[in-house]
Amino acid sequence: MLLKTSATRAFFTAAMAVAFFHQAAPALAQCGKASWYAEHGRTASGEHMKAGARTAAHRTLPFGTLVEVQNLRNGRTVVVRINDRGPFIKGRVIDLARSAANEIGMVSSGTASVRLSVLNGKDVPAARMCS
């Protein structure tokens, strides 16, 4: 490709650098409130809810994404698979199936402050900080 002006070359170089670093940079963790929901009916992905499944609802993450959820009050964690959409209550970032909520100790309180970390292919959290 022939780049005729130095301004065009500079723009092209900057665009390529942004594209490279955007792909290489890990996703930041997300912090906020989690809640849990009853396990009945179908999910937005079409699955039937299963008792004991460690699944969750998130507004934007693709179905099948594995997410580590850490309860910031007690440090307990659970890995869940996104298979539903929600939560639809302002200020909440994830809805957990009851079994996942129980694992991190939030069933009795109903909600908890949590940190979400999307796992890469090796079940390792991409980042530990919240944006």
C-alpha positions in Angstrom: 0.0 0.0 0.0 1.4 3.4 -0.9 0.9 6.1 1.7 1.4 9.5 0.0 1.6 11.9 2.8 3.3 11.9 6.2 -0.1 12.7 7.8 -1.7 9.7 6.2 1.2 7.5 7.3 1.0 8.8 10.9 -2.8 8.2 11.0 -2.4 4.7 9.6 0.3 3.9 12.1 -1.7 5.2 15.0 -4.8 3.3 13.9 -2.8 0.0 13.7 -1.3 0.6 17.2 -4.8 1.2 18.7 -6.1 -2.0 17.0 -3.2 -4.0 18.2 -3.3 -2.9 21.8 -7.1 -3.1 21.9 -6.9 -6.8 21.0 -4.0 -7.5 23.3 -5.2 -5.7 26.4 -7.1 -7.8 28.9 -10.7 -6.8 29.8 -11.0 -4.9 33.0 -13.0 -6.3 35.9 -16.4 -4.9 36.6 -17.6 -4.1 40.1 -21.1 -3.6 41.4 -24.0 -5.2 43.1 -25.0 -8.8 42.4 -28.4 -10.4 43.2 -29.7 -14.0 42.8 -32.8 -15.3 41.2 -35.0 -18.4 41.4 -34.3 -21.3 39.1 -37.4 -21.9 37.0 -38.4 -21.5 33.4 -36.2 -20.8 30.4 -33.2 -18.4 30.1 -32.7 -15.9 27.3 -30.3 -18.4 25.7 -33.1 -20.9 25.5 -31.8 -23.3 28.2 -34.0 -24.6 30.9 -32.9 -23.5 34.4 -31.3 -26.4 36.3 -31.1 -26.6 40.0 -27.5 -26.5 41.2 -26.2 -25.0 38.0 -23.6 -22.3 38.4 -25.0 -19.9 35.8 -25.8 -16.2 35.7 -27.4 -13.3 33.8 -25.4 -10.4 32.5 -26.6 -7.6 30.2 -23.9 -7.7 27.6 -21.4 -10.6 27.9 -21.9 -13.3 25.3 -23.7 -16.5 26.3 -21.2 -19.1 27.4 -18.7 -16.7 28.8 -17.1 -17.9 32.1 -16.9 -15.3 34.8 -15.3 -15.4 38.2 -17.5 -13.6 40.7 -15.9 -12.5 44.0 -18.0 -11.4 47.0 -16.0 -8.3 48.2 -17.3 -8.7 51.8 -16.0 -12.2 52.5 -13.6 -12.9 49.6 -15.4 -16.0 48.4 -15.5 -16.7 44.7 -17.5 -18.8 42.2 -17.1 -19.4 38.5 -20.4 -19.0 36.6 -21.4 -19.4 32.9 -23.5 -16.6 31.4 -26.7 -18.1 29.9 -29.3 -15.3 30.5 -29.8 -11.6 30.2 -30.3 -9.2 33.1 -30.3 -7.9 35.7 -32.9 -5.3 35.0 -32.6 -3.4 38.3 -30.5 -0.2 38.3 -27.1 -0.5 39.9 -26.8 -4.3 39.6 -24.2 -5.9 37.3 -25.1 -9.6 37.5 -27.8 -12.0 38.6 -26.6 -15.3 39.9 -28.4 -18.7 40.1 -29.2 -19.6 43.7 -26.5 -22.2 43.9 -23.8 -19.8 42.8 -25.1 -17.1 45.2 -25.0 -19.7 48.0 -21.4 -20.5 47.2 -20.3 -16.9 47.8 -22.5 -16.5 50.8 -25.1 -14.0 49.6 -28.4 -15.9 49.6 -29.6 -14.6 53.0 -28.7 -11.0 52.2 -30.1 -11.2 48.7 -27.4 -8.9 47.2 -23.7 -8.4 47.6 -20.9 -6.1 46.3 -18.9 -8.2 43.9 -16.1 -8.1 41.4 -16.5 -9.8 38.0 -13.5 -11.0 36.1 -14.0 -12.6 32.7 -11.9 -15.7 32.5 -9.6 -16.4 29.5 -9.4 -19.8 27.9 -7.2 -21.1 30.8 -9.6 -20.3 33.6 -7.4 -17.4 34.7 -9.0 -14.0 35.5 -8.0 -11.4 32.9 -7.7 -8.6 35.4 -8.0 -8.0 39.2 -8.8 -4.3 39.2 -12.1 -2.6 38.7 -12.6 0.2 36.2 
